[in-house]
Amino acid sequence: PGFPYPSPHHHSGLISSPSNFEHVYHMTVNSAEQFLSPDPINPEYPPSLRSAPGTPHSVTLR
């Protein structure tokens, strides 16, 4: 009976979840922008990103 409302504790974890997600999303966007930067010829369809075997976020970005 020491914790009458362990709700705040759980909330802390929940807030951390979305915070991390946002960070990951931001990181992904930055990565894509960086890849497009060195590709002035085909900034829309960079061969580097296309060649990547795991870049599904790039498609979602478009």
N, C-alpha and C positions, 0 to 999 in steps of 0.2 A: 504493500500500500504506500510505497515511497513515491510512486509516480502516478498521481491522480489523472494526469493527462499527457501521455507520451506522444501526443499528436505533434507537438512542435519538433520533437526529435525526428519523427518520420518526415515532416515537412522539409527539414533541412536536406534530407537525402533526395527528396523529389526535386527540390530547386537545383540541386547539383546536376541532376540528370539533364534537364533542358539546357542548362548553362553549357554543359559539355557538348551537347548536340549543336548548339549555335556555334561554338568554337570550331567544331569539326566542319560545319558547313562553310564558315568563313574561310577556313584553311583551304578547303577544296576550291572555292572560288578564286582565291589568290593563286593557287597552283595553276588553274586553267588560264588565268590572265597572264601569268608568267610564261606559260607555254605559247600563248598566242603572241606575246610581245616579240619574241625572236622569229616570228613567222609573219613578216609583213606581206609576203606574197599571197598566202592563203590563210588569213587570220580567222576565217570562218571554218575552214577544214584543214587544220594543221596536221601534217603527216605524223608528227610526234605523238599527238593525242590519239590519232586514229591507230597508229602502230601499237599503242599501249594495249595490252591484253586485258586490263582491268580499269576502264575509265567510264563507268556508267553514269557517274555524277555529271560528267561533261555534257552528256545528252540532256540530262534534266535541266542543266543550266540554260541551254538554248531556249 
